[in-house]
Amino acid sequence: MATLTSAGAVPSSPQDLLNAEVAAATALSPGLTTNLPGSLVEDMASTAAGAVVVIDQAYVDLINSISPYTANAFILYQLGAVYGVTQGIGSNTSVYVTFSTITLLNPTGTPGFVIPIGFVVSDGIYQYVVQDGGIIGSGGQSSALFCLATKAGSWAVPEGTVTTIITSVPGGINLSCSNLTPGTAGATAQTIQSYQAQVIQAGQAVAQGMPSFLKTQLQNVSGVQDNLVAISQSGTNWQVMCGGGGDPYQIANAIFTSLFDISNVIGSTLSASTLTNAYPAVVTTNLTHGFTTGQVIYISGATGLTSINSTAGIVISTMTWASSVVTVTTATPHGVASGAKILGLIAGVTPNGYNGTFTITSTGTSTFTYPLASNPGAVTIKGAVSTEVPYVAVVNSINSFSLNVEIVSLTWAASVVTVVTATPMGLTSGTVTGSIYGVTPSGYNVSGVTFTYISANSFSYPLATNPGAVTVLGYTPFDSTSLAAYTGNGIVTPNLRNVTVSINNYPNTYNVSFINPLSQLVNITILWNTIAINYVSPISVATAASVAISNYINGITVGQPINQYEMQAIFQQSIATLVPIQFISEINFTVVINGVTVAPAVTTGLYYGDPQSYFVTNSSNITVTQA
């Protein structure tokens, strides 16, 4: 019978089995061949040996199938149960939706309004249900809440399309919503091949350490797509990327139960690689930012051009109140240009009457004032101030945007418009040729007009006719032309990839962060040719190749590059029945990621995208043309 070796069970040769069969028969019945003709004995023995060969091979197949590498579906399910992983089922389309109560008449919104689990929103075609619930925060909007489609299926959810409230809202609450990032299309049930790879990884998890173990746990969350899970090290910390339709609380719980120290898990950092001295100032980011025009952003930690920074927790040295004005001295420079007005959050002061969010006016490198009608009394505990310098992003590309400042008032008088901005617009003196966008009435919107400096937060420009009362305030570009040069270290927030979930493990609450990778749309043009003398249908080639290449692109693990050599092999295999490989004379690829043509990295065939994003496409985005 078969023998067990280091390579698994190995079947015996037919001749060895025949010899063993004859030996066994002879041992049971000595002189067997004396009673029957030799040819008959040989015929019977050979027939029996054939049956034994089949039995021996079945035995080998059974032994060798006790492994995820070779198991049939039934045994694979049993092994998966042993390792604690089950085959993934299909998931509905999902999207992260942000809710807001901010309006023109209520610029601070209505903090504290709860968005309950089961709240329904829509993109006008499909409806989505809030899965984890949330609350309108102090800034007038909620964090991004995970929403799941009410029906099965897979479809695209472009950013900014989920804007309809279906669930009724109490009177007096002006609630709006939008998805700041594209949704994730629903996933089909996990294939046997994909499940086999997951079972193999599960078996390796304990031996290979935390990353493999955590990846196994995350892939075991219903709805999580295998290729959208990645664990990477960042210094002494870990970054966990997990995308797809998985419930964020289930994802966070998988992280919470898999790691010894969740404080080592950090989110993504979106930094300003460059910031130009120009009108308008343009920021280039290290990662795809995911913003849409109108997104309010903040920058902190910038060196050189420090006046753009929002800064947290600047310690207060002294505070005094006189004539409805509080004068504050900080222990370190606050970074706000003298005369500039910005938002400041005062916290931790006793008496409590000094605390709150105010418009502060810088009077020096370490001093500022803010209005306060009544005197709270003598300060016994000095707190800290956090400055907020919001900018409006106008998107130029997936990795750049220009900085703009919000307008808080426009007034027209005697053919001159006076503009006041929420934060300094950058002009320090004289004039600049500028623009204004987004104001209603539109007559206030101008371009190529001379702006004249009044103060750090105000300027004027000529306008012959009064456009009327302002109903919607817009924004104007930030002018960094005459300011200090940016030397780096700026961190841009919000980072739309980051998801933070609070886990209540009574009596304690833990915050767990992970990265929800953004999608990158891929378009590929394939130029091919053949030396075959027979007619080859270009349409048939295009149909076969576009589906195969699309499947390859959609299966690439988050953060990994597109490999042109893999695409070449896939292209050849997909059309092999139409054009044999030896007759293919040309294959050239043009790869476009999020609208930008990308060349392979030098000396490689690898097309890199964003390291914290994944590729998506469909066959209609794959163009196959015969040269």
VOSEDO-14364 format. One record per residue (C-alpha): residue in one letter; x, y, z; residue number from 1; chain. Coordinates in steps of 0.001 Angstrom, whole numbers, plus 500000, padded with zeros to 6 digits. Example, Ala and Ser with C-alpha at 12.3 -4.5 7.8 and 13.67 -1.06 7.14 Angstrom:
2
A,512300,495500,507800,1,A
S,513670,498940,507140,2,A
***
This chain:
627
M,500000,500000,500000,1,A
A,500945,503671,499876,2,A
T,503831,504918,501979,3,A
L,504023,508174,503939,4,A
T,506968,510445,503098,5,A
S,507938,514023,503898,6,A
A,506141,514974,500674,7,A
G,502916,513271,501787,8,A
A,501391,509894,500928,9,A
V,502892,508285,497814,10,A
P,501043,505454,495964,11,A
S,502739,502106,495323,12,A
S,503439,501086,491731,13,A
P,500956,498688,490047,14,A
Q,503671,496006,489840,15,A
D,504423,496261,493572,16,A
L,500709,495979,494347,17,A
L,500386,492937,492051,18,A
N,503358,491242,493727,19,A
A,501935,491956,497175,20,A
E,498543,490595,496121,21,A
V,500001,487325,494778,22,A
A,502155,486928,497883,23,A
A,499145,487412,500154,24,A
A,497026,484954,498141,25,A
T,499790,482368,498130,26,A
A,500224,482708,501882,27,A
L,496513,482089,502418,28,A
S,496337,479179,499943,29,A
P,499685,477475,499318,30,A
G,499856,475735,495966,31,A
L,497164,478021,494548,32,A
T,498581,477884,491040,33,A
T,498527,474021,490927,34,A
N,494720,473896,490762,35,A
L,494093,476520,488084,36,A
P,495554,477298,484669,37,A
G,498350,479880,484876,38,A
S,496671,482240,482383,39,A
L,493492,482326,484475,40,A
V,495421,483052,487653,41,A
E,497251,485892,485897,42,A
D,493982,487314,484578,43,A
M,492309,487252,488001,44,A
A,495377,488689,489724,45,A
S,495758,491561,487243,46,A
T,492070,492464,487521,47,A
A,492280,492511,491313,48,A
A,495499,494539,491155,49,A
G,493698,497179,489090,50,A
A,491089,497517,491815,51,A
V,493804,497753,494468,52,A
V,495521,500522,492471,53,A
V,492276,502528,492581,54,A
I,491874,501882,496317,55,A
D,495508,502808,496967,56,A
Q,495139,506074,495065,57,A
A,491943,506914,496993,58,A
Y,493859,506327,500217,59,A
V,496637,508654,499010,60,A
D,494133,511335,498002,61,A
L,492423,511133,501383,62,A
I,495670,511457,503344,63,A
N,496964,514282,501185,64,A
S,493681,516192,501366,65,A
I,494112,516762,505115,66,A
S,495761,520095,504289,67,A
P,494335,523443,503189,68,A
Y,496626,523303,500150,69,A
T,494875,520261,498659,70,A
A,491618,519843,500591,71,A
N,488309,519450,498813,72,A
A,485520,521808,499810,73,A
F,484102,519593,502580,74,A
I,487455,518996,504296,75,A
L,488382,522661,503824,76,A
Y,485259,523653,505786,77,A
Q,486305,521261,508581,78,A
L,489818,522708,508703,79,A
G,488358,526216,508697,80,A
A,486239,525290,511715,81,A
V,489354,524031,513528,82,A
Y,491219,527294,512798,83,A
G,488209,529453,513644,84,A
V,487537,530892,510175,85,A
T,484383,530474,508151,86,A
Q,483837,531037,504469,87,A
G,482867,534650,503788,88,A
I,479333,535377,502658,89,A
G,478285,538232,500394,90,A
S,477841,541708,501868,91,A
N,475668,544691,501022,92,A
T,477046,547946,499646,93,A
S,478155,550293,502448,94,A
V,479113,553939,502908,95,A
Y,480312,556274,505678,96,A
V,477937,559241,506065,97,A
T,478539,562484,507998,98,A
F,475542,564333,509468,99,A
S,475444,568106,510043,100,A
T,473114,570639,511648,101,A
I,475086,573686,510464,102,A
T,473123,576276,508485,103,A
L,473665,579908,507512,104,A
L,471408,581034,510367,105,A
N,472884,578494,512790,106,A
P,476628,578363,511969,107,A
T,477489,576358,515104,108,A
G,474807,573736,514481,109,A
T,472876,571884,517195,110,A
P,475352,569803,519215,111,A
G,474031,566796,521092,112,A
F,471427,565586,518573,113,A
V,471626,561801,518473,114,A
I,471684,559895,515164,115,A
P,470212,556553,516305,116,A
I,470944,553095,514984,117,A
G,468435,552425,512200,118,A
F,468379,556014,510893,119,A
V,467781,555861,507124,120,A
V,469389,557997,504399,121,A
S,469405,557722,500618,122,A
D,471334,558607,497473,123,A
G,468068,558994,495574,124,A
I,468162,555404,494310,125,A
Y,469175,553181,497227,126,A
Q,468578,553522,500949,127,A
Y,471208,553011,503663,128,A
V,470733,552338,507370,129,A
V,473002,553702,510126,130,A
Q,474557,550696,511870,131,A
D,476455,552149,514826,132,A
G,474679,555380,515735,133,A
G,476320,558674,516589,134,A
I,475845,562201,517848,135,A
I,476208,565744,516518,136,A
G,479406,567015,518128,137,A
S,480393,570463,519350,138,A
G,481434,571444,515824,139,A
G,477887,570960,514547,140,A
Q,478460,567673,512747,141,A
S,478879,563989,513509,142,A
S,481785,561723,512807,143,A
A,481446,559546,509715,144,A
L,478836,556884,510549,145,A
F,478805,553446,508949,146,A
C,475677,552836,506840,147,A
L,474623,549625,505109,148,A
A,472377,549315,502055,149,A
T,468905,547910,502728,150,A
K,469088,545589,499717,151,A
A,471697,543179,498475,152,A
G,473814,543991,495455,153,A
S,476928,545762,494338,154,A
W,477023,549314,492980,155,A
A,479183,552431,493118,156,A
V,478430,555153,495675,157,A
P,480320,558274,494517,158,A
E,481321,560791,497161,159,A
G,478757,563475,497922,160,A
T,475760,561484,496655,161,A
V,474120,560271,499899,162,A
T,472374,563530,500733,163,A
T,468727,562643,501400,164,A
I,467291,562154,504908,165,A
I,464582,559461,504938,166,A
T,463915,559112,508678,167,A
S,461792,561923,510080,168,A
V,463586,564549,512191,169,A
P,462071,566583,515064,170,A
G,460951,570119,514305,171,A
G,463619,572750,514866,172,A
I,466457,570410,513838,173,A
N,467887,571214,510404,174,A
L,469699,567983,509638,175,A
S,471670,567320,506463,176,A
C,474006,564534,505444,177,A
S,476658,563615,502895,178,A
N,479270,560956,502278,179,A
L,482699,562618,502160,180,A
T,484295,559482,500687,181,A
P,483043,556990,498088,182,A
G,481166,553971,499410,183,A
T,482284,550367,499110,184,A
A,480470,548172,496600,185,A
G,478959,544985,497995,186,A
A,481058,541851,497877,187,A
T,480078,538492,496439,188,A
A,480431,535318,498457,189,A
Q,484036,534247,499054,190,A
T,485393,531819,496475,191,A
I,486828,528432,497455,192,A
Q,490268,529608,496278,193,A
S,490115,532730,498429,194,A
Y,488825,530752,501410,195,A
Q,491626,528233,500949,196,A
A,494194,531049,501221,197,A
Q,492461,532333,504348,198,A
V,492514,528892,505979,199,A
I,496235,528556,505179,200,A
Q,496882,531938,506770,201,A
A,494820,531013,509821,202,A
G,496943,527924,510316,203,A
Q,500075,530056,510157,204,A
A,498769,532817,512407,205,A
V,499956,531532,515772,206,A
A,503366,530528,514451,207,A
Q,503953,533749,512511,208,A
G,502890,536236,515193,209,A
M,500552,539160,515677,210,A
P,500185,540535,512105,211,A
S,499024,537205,510673,212,A
F,496783,536533,513657,213,A
L,495177,539985,513480,214,A
K,494722,539722,509718,215,A
T,492966,536387,510224,216,A
Q,490630,537902,512820,217,A
L,489804,540884,510601,218,A
Q,489118,538726,507545,219,A
N,486756,536703,509715,220,A
V,484531,539791,510198,221,A
S,481495,539496,507953,222,A
G,481710,541793,504953,223,A
V,485437,542539,505171,224,A
Q,487141,541993,501814,225,A
D,490325,539936,502053,226,A
N,492388,542148,499740,227,A
L,491460,545284,501723,228,A
V,493187,544095,504907,229,A
A,496813,545027,505584,230,A
I,498920,545381,508727,231,A
S,502001,547607,508554,232,A
Q,504555,548852,511068,233,A
S,505138,552573,511582,234,A
G,508107,553058,513882,235,A
T,507195,551342,517144,236,A
N,503496,551448,516288,237,A
W,501132,549523,514019,238,A
Q,498750,550728,511350,239,A
V,495729,548542,510609,240,A
M,494021,548981,507244,241,A
C,490653,547305,506883,242,A
G,488137,548080,504157,243,A
G,484968,546641,502737,244,A
G,481500,546294,504177,245,A
G,482447,545147,507683,246,A
D,480768,546731,510693,247,A
P,483329,549160,512201,248,A
Y,482502,547980,515728,249,A
Q,483179,544375,514724,250,A
I,486444,545458,513095,251,A
A,487453,547426,516191,252,A
N,486560,544488,518406,253,A
A,488755,542178,516313,254,A
I,491636,544600,516886,255,A
F,490787,544983,520579,256,A
T,490737,541230,521219,257,A
S,493819,540453,519102,258,A
L,496371,542876,520526,259,A
F,498023,543134,523901,260,A
D,498389,546915,523690,261,A
I,495881,548841,521579,262,A
S,497738,552103,522305,263,A
N,500277,550978,519708,264,A
V,497639,551105,516970,265,A
I,497678,554471,515212,266,A
G,495766,555981,512347,267,A
S,496957,557441,509087,268,A
T,498867,560735,508929,269,A
L,498014,563143,506115,270,A
S,500856,565639,505857,271,A
A,501602,568673,503708,272,A
S,504596,567704,501561,273,A
T,504764,571215,500069,274,A
L,502944,574519,500569,275,A
T,503610,577249,498039,276,A
N,504197,580948,498604,277,A
A,501579,582033,496110,278,A
Y,498070,583371,495581,279,A
P,496380,581097,496275,280,A
A,498639,578943,498457,281,A
V,498621,575340,497214,282,A
V,499147,572314,499439,283,A
T,500484,569014,498114,284,A
T,499813,566014,500363,285,A
N,501782,562816,500921,286,A
L,498655,560685,500411,287,A
T,495492,560985,498373,288,A
H,493478,563451,500459,289,A
G,489964,562392,499422,290,A
F,488585,565935,499821,291,A
T,485899,567598,497739,292,A
T,485879,571343,497135,293,A
G,484384,573085,500169,294,A
Q,485890,570709,502748,295,A
V,487013,572606,505864,296,A
I,490541,571563,506813,297,A
Y,493094,572454,509479,298,A
I,496901,572415,509479,299,A
S,499030,571951,512585,300,A
G,502718,571603,513351,301,A
A,503935,573492,510263,302,A
T,507379,575040,510530,303,A
G,508443,578182,508722,304,A
L,504942,579316,507801,305,A
T,503670,578970,511375,306,A
S,500774,581419,511033,307,A
I,498687,578752,509275,308,A
N,498756,576435,512293,309,A
S,495909,575394,514517,310,A
T,497570,574697,517861,311,A
A,496249,572673,520805,312,A
G,496868,573218,524525,313,A
I,498984,576381,524712,314,A
V,499463,576982,528444,315,A
I,498105,580265,529815,316,A
S,500373,582279,532153,317,A
T,498062,585161,533119,318,A
M,494445,586224,532554,319,A
T,492837,589494,533534,320,A
W,489362,590936,532879,321,A
A,488674,594654,532425,322,A
S,485959,596585,530601,323,A
S,484391,593469,529035,324,A
V,487724,592285,527598,325,A
V,489945,589440,528804,326,A
T,493685,589891,528280,327,A
V,495698,586658,528103,328,A
T,499423,585930,528180,329,A
T,500634,582509,527056,330,A
A,503678,580632,528333,331,A
T,504900,580073,524767,332,A
P,504230,581967,521517,333,A
H,500752,581242,520164,334,A
G,501765,581672,516510,335,A
V,499020,584126,515528,336,A
A,500151,587250,513692,337,A
S,499656,590477,515631,338,A
G,496277,592039,514854,339,A
A,494865,588802,513408,340,A
K,491578,587368,514615,341,A
I,490979,583605,514866,342,A
L,488856,581170,516862,343,A
G,490245,580196,520252,344,A
L,489035,577504,522649,345,A
I,489721,578407,526295,346,A
A,489545,575404,528630,347,A
G,490563,574344,532125,348,A
V,490282,577778,533739,349,A
T,488724,578423,537133,350,A
P,486337,580251,537397,351,A
N,484543,578403,534603,352,A
G,483137,581647,533163,353,A
Y,486417,582233,531309,354,A
N,486063,578988,529349,355,A
G,484497,578695,525906,356,A
T,485085,579332,522218,357,A
F,485750,582969,521345,358,A
T,487101,585123,518540,359,A
I,490513,586065,519876,360,A
T,492627,588990,518656,361,A
S,496399,588649,518708,362,A
T,498151,591612,520356,363,A
G,501657,590144,520346,364,A
T,503629,586914,520016,365,A
S,502388,585650,523396,366,A
T,499350,587834,524107,367,A
F,495776,588084,522891,368,A
T,492403,589401,523952,369,A
Y,488820,588217,523682,370,A
P,485459,589788,524560,371,A
L,483611,588704,527720,372,A
A,480679,590795,528920,373,A
S,480804,590079,532670,374,A
N,483697,589522,535063,375,A
P,483942,585862,536194,376,A
G,486229,586860,539072,377,A
A,489847,586290,539993,378,A
V,491570,583419,538194,379,A
T,492626,580631,540561,380,A
I,493519,577939,537989,381,A
K,495035,578884,534635,382,A
G,494076,576617,531775,383,A
A,495108,576511,528134,384,A
V,494051,577870,524783,385,A
S,493702,575950,521527,386,A
T,493646,577997,518346,387,A
E,491578,577025,515317,388,A
V,492562,578293,511861,389,A
P,490092,576729,509415,390,A
Y,490666,576761,505665,391,A
V,488358,575831,502807,392,A
A,489966,573396,500363,393,A
V,489508,573887,496632,394,A
V,490629,570624,495058,395,A
N,493161,570711,492224,396,A
S,493998,567000,492074,397,A
I,493916,563869,494222,398,A
N,497066,565071,496019,399,A
S,496707,568858,496028,400,A
F,494317,571637,496938,401,A
S,494439,575395,497382,402,A
L,493823,577116,500706,403,A
N,490907,579524,501030,404,A
V,489513,581413,504021,405,A
E,485872,581679,505001,406,A
I,484139,585026,504670,407,A
V,482077,586076,507698,408,A
S,480647,589321,506300,409,A
L,480405,591403,503108,410,A
T,479016,594925,503084,411,A
W,478580,597237,500102,412,A
A,478679,601025,500411,413,A
A,479602,603769,497974,414,A
S,480765,601317,495277,415,A
V,483127,599533,497669,416,A
V,482703,596077,499233,417,A
T,484266,595491,502633,418,A
V,485062,591861,503382,419,A
V,485765,590346,506793,420,A
T,487258,586843,506978,421,A
A,487094,584268,509757,422,A
T,490884,583921,509728,423,A
P,493656,586050,508191,424,A
M,493661,585831,504392,425,A
G,497434,586391,504214,426,A
L,497588,589906,502802,427,A
T,499757,591999,505162,428,A
S,499703,595367,503373,429,A
G,499053,597043,500047,430,A
T,497044,595259,497387,431,A
V,496671,591936,495625,432,A
T,494704,590880,492569,433,A
G,492176,588474,494027,434,A
S,488983,586484,493698,435,A
I,485859,585653,495687,436,A
Y,483745,582513,495245,437,A
G,480544,580968,496514,438,A
V,478640,584086,497607,439,A
T,474932,584588,497035,440,A
P,473991,586951,495401,441,A
S,476550,585963,492786,442,A
G,477250,589624,492002,443,A
Y,479717,589641,494903,444,A
N,481792,586916,493245,445,A
V,484722,588490,491401,446,A
S,487986,587473,489775,447,A
G,491038,589568,488837,448,A
V,489923,592471,491029,449,A
T,492258,594568,493204,450,A
F,491900,593830,496937,451,A
T,493109,596570,499305,452,A
Y,494433,595661,502757,453,A
I,492489,596979,505759,454,A
S,493583,594562,508502,455,A
A,494740,590960,508849,456,A
N,491102,589847,508638,457,A
S,489611,592424,506285,458,A
F,490050,594002,502856,459,A
S,487992,595943,500320,460,A
Y,487439,595890,496579,461,A
P,485544,598113,494124,462,A
L,482067,597116,492912,463,A
A,479962,599677,491095,464,A
T,476507,598171,491740,465,A
N,475067,596857,494999,466,A
P,474242,593119,494503,467,A
G,471860,593165,497478,468,A
A,471665,591450,500857,469,A
V,474038,588524,501337,470,A
T,472310,585170,501958,471,A
V,475247,582759,501485,472,A
L,478799,583618,502506,473,A
G,481632,582248,500388,474,A
Y,485417,582187,500569,475,A
T,488493,583872,499159,476,A
P,491952,582423,498389,477,A
F,494667,582519,501058,478,A
D,497613,584684,500008,479,A
S,500966,583349,501248,480,A
T,503080,585342,498774,481,A
S,504673,587651,501337,482,A
L,504655,585231,504264,483,A
A,507459,583015,505561,484,A
A,508405,579969,503502,485,A
Y,506940,576642,504542,486,A
T,509691,574262,505704,487,A
G,507606,571173,506442,488,A
N,506028,569116,509261,489,A
G,502462,570310,508641,490,A
I,499718,567788,509471,491,A
V,496405,568132,507604,492,A
T,493111,567215,509279,493,A
P,490615,565717,508912,494,A
N,492109,562541,507503,495,A
L,489105,560872,505900,496,A
R,490729,557436,506119,497,A
N,490800,557316,509903,498,A
V,487998,555600,511809,499,A
T,487912,555647,515620,500,A
V,485455,553476,517525,501,A
S,484776,553581,521270,502,A
I,484482,550132,522835,503,A
N,482706,549978,526188,504,A
N,484294,547110,528103,505,A
Y,482554,547891,531375,506,A
P,483608,549724,533440,507,A
N,486212,551056,530984,508,A
T,485946,552628,527532,509,A
Y,488677,552213,524946,510,A
N,489178,554066,521677,511,A
V,490326,551853,518807,512,A
S,491503,553366,515535,513,A
F,491922,551815,512125,514,A
I,492367,553008,508551,515,A
N,489531,552644,506063,516,A
P,491459,552796,502768,517,A
L,490224,555043,499979,518,A
S,489552,553765,496470,519,A
Q,491531,554695,493366,520,A
L,489822,554444,489981,521,A
V,491990,552732,487373,522,A
N,491690,553081,483596,523,A
I,493925,550941,481407,524,A
T,494528,551094,477662,525,A
I,496054,547983,476085,526,A
L,497562,548234,472608,527,A
W,498231,544805,471119,528,A
N,499011,543145,467806,529,A
T,499531,539725,466248,530,A
I,501511,538056,463471,531,A
A,498785,535456,462932,532,A
I,497744,535222,459294,533,A
N,494211,534107,460158,534,A
Y,491569,536688,461034,535,A
V,491281,537460,464745,536,A
S,488221,539329,466028,537,A
P,489418,542457,467916,538,A
I,486048,542603,469691,539,A
S,486419,539057,471023,540,A
V,489950,539818,472232,541,A
A,488794,543041,473904,542,A
T,485903,541294,475643,543,A
A,488013,538440,477002,544,A
A,490961,540587,478067,545,A
S,488994,543448,479659,546,A
V,487179,541129,482080,547,A
A,490375,539300,483072,548,A
I,492391,542484,483606,549,A
S,489511,544064,485544,550,A
N,489356,541074,487892,551,A
Y,493107,541291,488459,552,A
I,493006,545015,489296,553,A
N,490094,544614,491725,554,A
G,491883,541786,493529,555,A
I,495134,543638,494271,556,A
T,495804,543957,498009,557,A
V,495472,547467,499448,558,A
G,498690,549456,499077,559,A
Q,500253,547070,496562,560,A
P,501233,548122,493006,561,A
I,499871,547058,489632,562,A
N,502349,544678,488002,563,A
Q,502619,545022,484223,564,A
Y,504177,541553,483922,565,A
E,501201,539994,485682,566,A
M,498904,541953,483362,567,A
Q,500878,540699,480381,568,A
A,500541,537072,481496,569,A
I,496826,537531,482257,570,A
F,496260,539141,478863,571,A
Q,498013,536245,477098,572,A
Q,496094,533605,479047,573,A
S,492721,535300,478574,574,A
I,492990,535336,474759,575,A
A,494954,532074,474320,576,A
T,491994,530349,472621,577,A
L,491754,533269,470174,578,A
V,495415,534113,469645,579,A
P,498074,531583,470703,580,A
I,500824,533217,472754,581,A
Q,503475,532606,470063,582,A
F,501475,534769,467646,583,A
I,501221,537841,469932,584,A
S,503708,540430,468665,585,A
E,502926,543471,470822,586,A
I,501426,544289,474245,587,A
N,501662,547852,475595,588,A
F,499884,549225,478666,589,A
T,498878,552773,479582,590,A
V,497772,553047,483212,591,A
V,495723,555975,484523,592,A
I,495035,556209,488282,593,A
N,492392,558721,489427,594,A
G,492733,560601,486151,595,A
V,496547,560813,486225,596,A
T,498684,558809,483781,597,A
V,501227,556817,485792,598,A
A,504541,555408,484556,599,A
P,506152,552302,486060,600,A
A,508694,552887,488815,601,A
V,512219,553202,487429,602,A
T,513778,549852,486359,603,A
T,510535,548016,487275,604,A
G,507194,547135,485775,605,A
L,505307,548313,488875,606,A
Y,502666,551052,488785,607,A
Y,502313,552480,492296,608,A
G,499255,554241,493612,609,A
D,498561,555575,497075,610,A
P,500060,553318,499804,611,A
Q,496868,553500,501869,612,A
S,494343,553060,499069,613,A
Y,493139,550262,496820,614,A
F,492427,549991,493116,615,A
V,488951,549650,491600,616,A
T,487858,549366,487997,617,A
N,485444,547521,485726,618,A
S,485667,546111,482235,619,A
S,484311,549331,480711,620,A
N,487426,551125,481995,621,A
I,489719,548675,480188,622,A
T,490257,549687,476544,623,A
V,491782,547013,474319,624,A
T,492847,548106,470846,625,A
Q,494676,546261,468077,626,A
A,497560,548297,466671,627,A
***
